[in-house]
Amino acid sequence: MIKKTLCKLDKHDMEENMDTIMKLVAKPHYLCGKCARVATKKKYLCKPVKIKSSEKKEE
């Protein structure tokens, strides 16, 4: 598992952990307010912001 947030990963970290990273970003629920990376859980980002659904509800 990755010990850093996605925001702090460098090129070497990304190359070594690509399979894990792909799982962490596959269905994002959070966006980093600093660098705009996305992740499934807020613990993987340094400044997580919940992504609001853009789907309109039928009335």
Jmol script that loads the backbone (N, CA, C; Angstrom):
load data "model"
ATOM      1  N   MET A   1       0.840  -1.192   0.000  1.00  0.00           N
ATOM      2  CA  MET A   1       0.000   0.000   0.000  1.00  0.00           C
ATOM      3  C   MET A   1       0.879   1.247   0.000  1.00  0.00           C
ATOM      4  N   ILE A   2       0.355   2.294  -0.524  1.00  0.00           N
ATOM      5  CA  ILE A   2       1.074   3.559  -0.610  1.00  0.00           C
ATOM      6  C   ILE A   2       1.051   4.243   0.751  1.00  0.00           C
ATOM      7  N   LYS A   3       2.211   4.754   1.185  1.00  0.00           N
ATOM      8  CA  LYS A   3       2.317   5.376   2.508  1.00  0.00           C
ATOM      9  C   LYS A   3       2.122   6.883   2.471  1.00  0.00           C
ATOM     10  N   LYS A   4       2.077   7.476   1.269  1.00  0.00           N
ATOM     11  CA  LYS A   4       1.898   8.913   1.108  1.00  0.00           C
ATOM     12  C   LYS A   4       0.505   9.175   0.528  1.00  0.00           C
ATOM     13  N   THR A   5       0.078  10.428   0.603  1.00  0.00           N
ATOM     14  CA  THR A   5      -1.146  10.788  -0.113  1.00  0.00           C
ATOM     15  C   THR A   5      -0.817  10.821  -1.605  1.00  0.00           C
ATOM     16  N   LEU A   6      -1.821  10.695  -2.431  1.00  0.00           N
ATOM     17  CA  LEU A   6      -1.599  10.757  -3.879  1.00  0.00           C
ATOM     18  C   LEU A   6      -0.960  12.087  -4.272  1.00  0.00           C
ATOM     19  N   CYS A   7      -1.269  13.123  -3.538  1.00  0.00           N
ATOM     20  CA  CYS A   7      -0.749  14.459  -3.815  1.00  0.00           C
ATOM     21  C   CYS A   7       0.769  14.540  -3.669  1.00  0.00           C
ATOM     22  N   LYS A   8       1.329  13.720  -2.821  1.00  0.00           N
ATOM     23  CA  LYS A   8       2.762  13.772  -2.525  1.00  0.00           C
ATOM     24  C   LYS A   8       3.595  12.780  -3.331  1.00  0.00           C
ATOM     25  N   LEU A   9       2.962  11.979  -4.174  1.00  0.00           N
ATOM     26  CA  LEU A   9       3.694  10.982  -4.944  1.00  0.00           C
ATOM     27  C   LEU A   9       4.536  11.643  -6.034  1.00  0.00           C
ATOM     28  N   ASP A  10       5.750  11.144  -6.211  1.00  0.00           N
ATOM     29  CA  ASP A  10       6.576  11.612  -7.320  1.00  0.00           C
ATOM     30  C   ASP A  10       6.517  10.577  -8.445  1.00  0.00           C
ATOM     31  N   LYS A  11       7.200  10.848  -9.523  1.00  0.00           N
ATOM     32  CA  LYS A  11       7.145   9.978 -10.701  1.00  0.00           C
ATOM     33  C   LYS A  11       7.569   8.551 -10.368  1.00  0.00           C
ATOM     34  N   HIS A  12       8.604   8.400  -9.568  1.00  0.00           N
ATOM     35  CA  HIS A  12       9.095   7.076  -9.179  1.00  0.00           C
ATOM     36  C   HIS A  12       8.038   6.319  -8.375  1.00  0.00           C
ATOM     37  N   ASP A  13       7.408   6.993  -7.412  1.00  0.00           N
ATOM     38  CA  ASP A  13       6.345   6.371  -6.603  1.00  0.00           C
ATOM     39  C   ASP A  13       5.201   5.909  -7.495  1.00  0.00           C
ATOM     40  N   MET A  14       4.831   6.738  -8.469  1.00  0.00           N
ATOM     41  CA  MET A  14       3.715   6.402  -9.350  1.00  0.00           C
ATOM     42  C   MET A  14       4.047   5.190 -10.219  1.00  0.00           C
ATOM     43  N   GLU A  15       5.250   5.136 -10.728  1.00  0.00           N
ATOM     44  CA  GLU A  15       5.653   4.005 -11.561  1.00  0.00           C
ATOM     45  C   GLU A  15       5.623   2.695 -10.778  1.00  0.00           C
ATOM     46  N   GLU A  16       6.064   2.722  -9.528  1.00  0.00           N
ATOM     47  CA  GLU A  16       6.118   1.521  -8.688  1.00  0.00           C
ATOM     48  C   GLU A  16       4.743   1.056  -8.217  1.00  0.00           C
ATOM     49  N   ASN A  17       3.781   1.970  -8.141  1.00  0.00           N
ATOM     50  CA  ASN A  17       2.479   1.665  -7.540  1.00  0.00           C
ATOM     51  C   ASN A  17       1.305   1.874  -8.481  1.00  0.00           C
ATOM     52  N   MET A  18       1.530   1.797  -9.770  1.00  0.00           N
ATOM     53  CA  MET A  18       0.486   2.116 -10.750  1.00  0.00           C
ATOM     54  C   MET A  18      -0.790   1.289 -10.562  1.00  0.00           C
ATOM     55  N   ASP A  19      -0.679  -0.003 -10.310  1.00  0.00           N
ATOM     56  CA  ASP A  19      -1.878  -0.836 -10.131  1.00  0.00           C
ATOM     57  C   ASP A  19      -2.709  -0.367  -8.936  1.00  0.00           C
ATOM     58  N   THR A  20      -2.052  -0.068  -7.845  1.00  0.00           N
ATOM     59  CA  THR A  20      -2.742   0.411  -6.644  1.00  0.00           C
ATOM     60  C   THR A  20      -3.386   1.766  -6.905  1.00  0.00           C
ATOM     61  N   ILE A  21      -2.660   2.655  -7.542  1.00  0.00           N
ATOM     62  CA  ILE A  21      -3.180   3.988  -7.841  1.00  0.00           C
ATOM     63  C   ILE A  21      -4.429   3.898  -8.717  1.00  0.00           C
ATOM     64  N   MET A  22      -4.403   3.021  -9.694  1.00  0.00           N
ATOM     65  CA  MET A  22      -5.566   2.850 -10.583  1.00  0.00           C
ATOM     66  C   MET A  22      -6.814   2.488  -9.780  1.00  0.00           C
ATOM     67  N   LYS A  23      -6.669   1.658  -8.757  1.00  0.00           N
ATOM     68  CA  LYS A  23      -7.803   1.273  -7.911  1.00  0.00           C
ATOM     69  C   LYS A  23      -8.282   2.451  -7.061  1.00  0.00           C
ATOM     70  N   LEU A  24      -7.342   3.283  -6.608  1.00  0.00           N
ATOM     71  CA  LEU A  24      -7.683   4.401  -5.728  1.00  0.00           C
ATOM     72  C   LEU A  24      -8.381   5.543  -6.451  1.00  0.00           C
ATOM     73  N   VAL A  25      -8.249   5.597  -7.770  1.00  0.00           N
ATOM     74  CA  VAL A  25      -8.846   6.701  -8.521  1.00  0.00           C
ATOM     75  C   VAL A  25      -9.962   6.254  -9.472  1.00  0.00           C
ATOM     76  N   ALA A  26     -10.271   4.960  -9.501  1.00  0.00           N
ATOM     77  CA  ALA A  26     -11.223   4.408 -10.467  1.00  0.00           C
ATOM     78  C   ALA A  26     -12.616   5.036 -10.366  1.00  0.00           C
ATOM     79  N   LYS A  27     -13.135   5.183  -9.179  1.00  0.00           N
ATOM     80  CA  LYS A  27     -14.470   5.770  -8.967  1.00  0.00           C
ATOM     81  C   LYS A  27     -14.331   6.857  -7.898  1.00  0.00           C
ATOM     82  N   PRO A  28     -13.845   8.008  -8.293  1.00  0.00           N
ATOM     83  CA  PRO A  28     -13.533   9.052  -7.300  1.00  0.00           C
ATOM     84  C   PRO A  28     -14.761   9.651  -6.620  1.00  0.00           C
ATOM     85  N   HIS A  29     -14.592   9.918  -5.331  1.00  0.00           N
ATOM     86  CA  HIS A  29     -15.622  10.594  -4.538  1.00  0.00           C
ATOM     87  C   HIS A  29     -15.067  11.887  -3.945  1.00  0.00           C
ATOM     88  N   TYR A  30     -13.740  12.066  -4.046  1.00  0.00           N
ATOM     89  CA  TYR A  30     -13.078  13.237  -3.483  1.00  0.00           C
ATOM     90  C   TYR A  30     -12.104  13.841  -4.482  1.00  0.00           C
ATOM     91  N   LEU A  31     -11.953  15.163  -4.395  1.00  0.00           N
ATOM     92  CA  LEU A  31     -11.049  15.935  -5.227  1.00  0.00           C
ATOM     93  C   LEU A  31     -10.132  16.716  -4.294  1.00  0.00           C
ATOM     94  N   CYS A  32      -8.842  16.781  -4.601  1.00  0.00           N
ATOM     95  CA  CYS A  32      -7.932  17.567  -3.775  1.00  0.00           C
ATOM     96  C   CYS A  32      -8.128  19.039  -4.118  1.00  0.00           C
ATOM     97  N   GLY A  33      -8.381  19.841  -3.108  1.00  0.00           N
ATOM     98  CA  GLY A  33      -8.582  21.270  -3.303  1.00  0.00           C
ATOM     99  C   GLY A  33      -7.299  22.008  -3.632  1.00  0.00           C
ATOM    100  N   LYS A  34      -6.160  21.355  -3.495  1.00  0.00           N
ATOM    101  CA  LYS A  34      -4.867  21.984  -3.775  1.00  0.00           C
ATOM    102  C   LYS A  34      -4.355  21.634  -5.171  1.00  0.00           C
ATOM    103  N   CYS A  35      -4.377  20.358  -5.541  1.00  0.00           N
ATOM    104  CA  CYS A  35      -3.749  19.935  -6.803  1.00  0.00           C
ATOM    105  C   CYS A  35      -4.721  19.286  -7.788  1.00  0.00           C
ATOM    106  N   ALA A  36      -5.984  19.137  -7.418  1.00  0.00           N
ATOM    107  CA  ALA A  36      -7.047  18.608  -8.276  1.00  0.00           C
ATOM    108  C   ALA A  36      -6.918  17.117  -8.592  1.00  0.00           C
ATOM    109  N   ARG A  37      -6.144  16.378  -7.825  1.00  0.00           N
ATOM    110  CA  ARG A  37      -6.137  14.921  -7.993  1.00  0.00           C
ATOM    111  C   ARG A  37      -7.439  14.388  -7.409  1.00  0.00           C
ATOM    112  N   VAL A  38      -7.821  13.176  -7.796  1.00  0.00           N
ATOM    113  CA  VAL A  38      -9.052  12.572  -7.302  1.00  0.00           C
ATOM    114  C   VAL A  38      -8.756  11.228  -6.657  1.00  0.00           C
ATOM    115  N   ALA A  39      -9.674  10.775  -5.780  1.00  0.00           N
ATOM    116  CA  ALA A  39      -9.510   9.491  -5.106  1.00  0.00           C
ATOM    117  C   ALA A  39     -10.849   8.978  -4.604  1.00  0.00           C
ATOM    118  N   THR A  40     -10.874   7.688  -4.290  1.00  0.00           N
ATOM    119  CA  THR A  40     -12.085   7.064  -3.777  1.00  0.00           C
ATOM    120  C   THR A  40     -12.346   7.439  -2.320  1.00  0.00           C
ATOM    121  N   LYS A  41     -11.294   7.655  -1.541  1.00  0.00           N
ATOM    122  CA  LYS A  41     -11.431   7.999  -0.116  1.00  0.00           C
ATOM    123  C   LYS A  41     -10.616   9.247   0.189  1.00  0.00           C
ATOM    124  N   LYS A  42     -11.107  10.056   1.130  1.00  0.00           N
ATOM    125  CA  LYS A  42     -10.442  11.315   1.436  1.00  0.00           C
ATOM    126  C   LYS A  42      -9.059  11.137   2.056  1.00  0.00           C
ATOM    127  N   LYS A  43      -8.793  10.004   2.666  1.00  0.00           N
ATOM    128  CA  LYS A  43      -7.492   9.794   3.304  1.00  0.00           C
ATOM    129  C   LYS A  43      -6.338   9.732   2.297  1.00  0.00           C
ATOM    130  N   TYR A  44      -6.649   9.593   1.017  1.00  0.00           N
ATOM    131  CA  TYR A  44      -5.609   9.507  -0.004  1.00  0.00           C
ATOM    132  C   TYR A  44      -5.211  10.869  -0.568  1.00  0.00           C
ATOM    133  N   LEU A  45      -5.850  11.952  -0.097  1.00  0.00           N
ATOM    134  CA  LEU A  45      -5.575  13.304  -0.595  1.00  0.00           C
ATOM    135  C   LEU A  45      -5.204  14.232   0.545  1.00  0.00           C
ATOM    136  N   CYS A  46      -4.456  15.305   0.245  1.00  0.00           N
ATOM    137  CA  CYS A  46      -4.032  16.214   1.319  1.00  0.00           C
ATOM    138  C   CYS A  46      -5.098  17.264   1.666  1.00  0.00           C
ATOM    139  N   LYS A  47      -5.899  17.695   0.711  1.00  0.00           N
ATOM    140  CA  LYS A  47      -6.968  18.681   0.943  1.00  0.00           C
ATOM    141  C   LYS A  47      -8.261  18.183   0.288  1.00  0.00           C
ATOM    142  N   PRO A  48      -8.832  17.082   0.805  1.00  0.00           N
ATOM    143  CA  PRO A  48      -9.995  16.475   0.144  1.00  0.00           C
ATOM    144  C   PRO A  48     -11.269  17.314   0.225  1.00  0.00           C
ATOM    145  N   VAL A  49     -11.984  17.330  -0.901  1.00  0.00           N
ATOM    146  CA  VAL A  49     -13.286  17.987  -1.004  1.00  0.00           C
ATOM    147  C   VAL A  49     -14.227  16.975  -1.635  1.00  0.00           C
ATOM    148  N   LYS A  50     -15.385  16.758  -1.020  1.00  0.00           N
ATOM    149  CA  LYS A  50     -16.368  15.795  -1.527  1.00  0.00           C
ATOM    150  C   LYS A  50     -16.856  16.249  -2.898  1.00  0.00           C
ATOM    151  N   ILE A  51     -16.873  15.327  -3.850  1.00  0.00           N
ATOM    152  CA  ILE A  51     -17.392  15.613  -5.180  1.00  0.00           C
ATOM    153  C   ILE A  51     -18.907  15.458  -5.126  1.00  0.00           C
ATOM    154  N   LYS A  52     -19.608  16.503  -5.492  1.00  0.00           N
ATOM    155  CA  LYS A  52     -21.064  16.459  -5.503  1.00  0.00           C
ATOM    156  C   LYS A  52     -21.527  15.861  -6.821  1.00  0.00           C
ATOM    157  N   SER A  53     -22.571  15.085  -6.760  1.00  0.00           N
ATOM    158  CA  SER A  53     -23.130  14.466  -7.957  1.00  0.00           C
ATOM    159  C   SER A  53     -23.675  15.546  -8.878  1.00  0.00           C
ATOM    160  N   SER A  54     -23.398  15.402 -10.164  1.00  0.00           N
ATOM    161  CA  SER A  54     -23.898  16.374 -11.136  1.00  0.00           C
ATOM    162  C   SER A  54     -25.186  15.911 -11.791  1.00  0.00           C
ATOM    163  N   GLU A  55     -25.659  14.734 -11.393  1.00  0.00           N
ATOM    164  CA  GLU A  55     -26.886  14.197 -11.971  1.00  0.00           C
ATOM    165  C   GLU A  55     -28.089  14.949 -11.398  1.00  0.00           C
ATOM    166  N   LYS A  56     -29.011  15.321 -12.286  1.00  0.00           N
ATOM    167  CA  LYS A  56     -30.244  15.983 -11.826  1.00  0.00           C
ATOM    168  C   LYS A  56     -31.253  14.924 -11.440  1.00  0.00           C
ATOM    169  N   LYS A  57     -31.958  15.173 -10.363  1.00  0.00           N
ATOM    170  CA  LYS A  57     -33.019  14.278  -9.931  1.00  0.00           C
ATOM    171  C   LYS A  57     -34.260  14.554 -10.758  1.00  0.00           C
ATOM    172  N   GLU A  58     -34.964  13.491 -11.109  1.00  0.00           N
ATOM    173  CA  GLU A  58     -36.210  13.667 -11.860  1.00  0.00           C
ATOM    174  C   GLU A  58     -37.267  14.248 -10.947  1.00  0.00           C
ATOM    175  N   GLU A  59     -38.021  15.193 -11.485  1.00  0.00           N
ATOM    176  CA  GLU A  59     -39.073  15.845 -10.687  1.00  0.00           C
ATOM    177  C   GLU A  59     -40.425  15.367 -11.106  1.00  0.00           C
TER     178      GLU A  59
END
end "model"
wireframe off; spacefill off
backbone 0.3
color backbone group
